[in-house]
Amino acid sequence: PGGVDGLNMGVASVAVNMSLDARINTTVTPWAQLVPKDIFNNFVVPYANLNEGRTNARALLAEALFPILRQNKAASFDDAIGAVNGYGDASFGSVWTALSKQ
């Protein structure tokens, strides 16, 4: 029947496609291709884990993250982690600042 788990809204296919797009988008996430395939398939591709809510959170996160990653020119895992946590270009803020504005 659907409805309760969000699957009737296309959440699963949207989330999986966003995962795959992030992996091949060498402009914004060049380091994503370095994630081993088994880890990517088991921990990144699934749109939800166990009792996690079935929501379209990846779109919200991508909207907040990608401008920060672009601004900070995050070319590695370390660069991305620093940018997300606000250790890159201080004038741009962190993902937490960006999400609090939405």
N, C-alpha and C positions, 0 to 999 in steps of 0.2 A: 503493500500500500504506500509506503513512503510518507514523508512529511515530518516525522519526528527526528530523524537522523540527518536531515538536510540533503539527502541524496537526490531527492526529486528536484532540487534546485541546481543540480550539476556541480555541487561542491567538489566531489571526488575528481571529476575530469578536469576542472579548472585548476585544482591544486596540483595534480600530476603534471599537467601541461606547464604550469609555472615553474615547477621543479626542473623539468627538462629544458625549458627556456633559459633558466638561470645557469644551467650547466654548459650550454653552448654559447651563451652571450659573453664573448671574450672582451667586449668593450667595458662592461660594468663589473663582471665577475670572472676575470681570467683565471683566478685560482680555483674556481669551482671544478674545473676539469681535473684537478689534482686529487680530489676526493676519490679514494679507491671505489671501484664499481660496486663491490659488495656492501660497503658502508652506505654509499649513495642509494642503492636499491632498497636497503633495509631501514634506513633512518631518515632519508630525505624525501624520497618519492612518496611514501605513504602519506595520505592527507590527514590522518589522525592516528593516534596510538592509544589502544585500550579504551579508557573511559574519557579521553579527551573530547571536547566538544566538536561537533561537526559543523564548523563555521568556515567562512571564507577569510580566515585571518591572514593567509599568505598575501592576498591583494593589499590589505592594510599595511602589512610589514614591508612589502615591496615598494609601496608608495612612500613610506617613510625612509627606507634604507637606500634605495637606488640613488637618490640625489646626494645623500651623504657619501656614499661610496664613490660616486663620480667626482664630487667636489674634492675629496681627499685622495683621488687617484689610487684607490686601494688595489695594489697589484699582487698582494700576497695575503695569506691567512692572517699574518700579524698586522698588516695594514688594515685589513677589514675589521678585525677585532678592535684595534685602536680607534678606528673611525666610528664604529657602532657605539663605543663607550665614551666618545667625546674627547679622545686624546689626539685627534688629528687637527684639522683647521678649527681652532677654537671659536672663530666667528660663525661657524656653521652649526655648532651644537652637536648633540648626540641623537641617536634614534629615540631615546627616552624623551628628549625635548620635543622632537618632531611629533611623536605619538601623543604627547600631552596637548598639542595644539589641535588635534583632530577631533 
